[in-house]
Amino acid sequence: MEIILLDTNSLIYAIQNRINLEEEIKYILPGVKPAVPDCVTVELKGLGKTKWYAKAALQYSERFDHVDSRGEGDFCIMMTARALNAGVLTNDRKFLKILKNKGVSCVTITGRHGLKFY
């Protein structure tokens, strides 16, 4: 795995809890580059119209590489991860279960400072 995709949930969680995803990913997954799928950017733009934390997460996402994706939501992220042989960083438990069942590597944010690899 050379890339880990950040989903909407993980970016918002990082903003709300002041977590530096870059540093956490470097620590637990050295050499793996975080990236944001286009579908996550679109979702954050929509949420950012009414939610301050989504707007902040959108600005935060600009620090990371962006990757082309088609579709929307969790399905888009999963298909992009499979196409790129990438992992996914998410705190969405339902999505985590789906990803694990499909054989996609997963990482979650644990507490305020740490990531857990599945």
JOHU-V20667 format. One line per field, one symbol per residue. ss: DSSP state (H for helix, E for strand, L for the rest). phi: phi as a letter, one per 30 degrees, with the letter a starting at -180 (. if undefined). psi: psi as a letter, one per 30 degrees, with the letter a starting at -180 (. if undefined). A space follows every 50 residues. Layout:
# JOHU-V20667
ss->???
phi->???
psi->???
This chain:
# JOHU-V20667
ss->LLEEEELHHHHHHHHHLLLLHHHHHHHHLLLLEEEEEHHHHHHHHHHLLL LHHHHHHHHHHLLLEEELLLLLHHHHHHHHHHHHLLEEELLLHHHHHHHH HLLLLEEEELLLLLEEEL
phi->.cbbdcceedddedddchcddedddeddbeiccdbcdeddeddddddddb bddddddddddddcdcbdabjbiddddddddddchccbcbcddddedddd dcicdbbbdcicblbccc
psi->kfkkkkleeeeeeeefghkjeeeeeeefikfkkklklefeeeeeeeefff kefeeeeeeefffllkkklkalaeeeeeeeeeefhllkjlgjeeeeeeee fggkklklkjafilkkk.
